[in-house]
Amino acid sequence: MLVLAAVNSGVLLFQPAPAADDEPQFTPNRVFVSSAGTQSILEITLRDLPNPVTALPAPPPSVTGLDLPEFVTGLLLPEDLLFGPGGLLYSTDRDTDLVTSYDAEGMPLATFGLGTGLEEPSGLAFGPLGDLFVSSFGTDEIYIFDVLGEAPPGDGGPPTISDPALDGPAGLAFD
């Protein structure tokens, strides 16, 4: 199942992955929003809204005054969110220049990007072979990591895509 949810100007694709019976897993009735103002990732449970979204592309109802729980806290400038292999949630933090993966309980599993030259990561997308592409807004490049956040074997650093047209790359998507 693939769910497309729109919240304000952000869009989050949700594709739940099967998990073992005893492992917590993400459920398709939650939307996660990276919030620079609260320096956190917020969680919205769709079934708890007064007028639940039942089908898209109908516009979601306007809702205010929710007491949204913070799913992950302590971020400085969270930007992009992406579900990846194994049902993990990946998040960029443009202030710390890091990408972090989280489990369904909001616990960080892996943090990467430190010492790689990645600056102001702003976009995430998994490529067709499972590599994680990260837009580096500060260096005008796209970095490529494996699913564990490691650079593929080679000359020491992660491979990058550079071009003069990449002036502050942000969003990424594969077809």
Buried (B, 14 or more C-beta within 10 A) or exposed (E): EEBEBBBEEBEBEBEBEEBEEEEEBBEEBBBBBBBBEBBBBBBBBBEEBEEEBEEEEEEBEEEEEEEEEBBBEEBEBBBBBBBBEBBBBBBBBBEBBBBBBBBBEBEEBBBBBEEBBBBBBBBBBBEEEEBBBBBBBBBBBBBBBBBEBEBEEEEEEBBBEEEEEBEEBEEBEEE
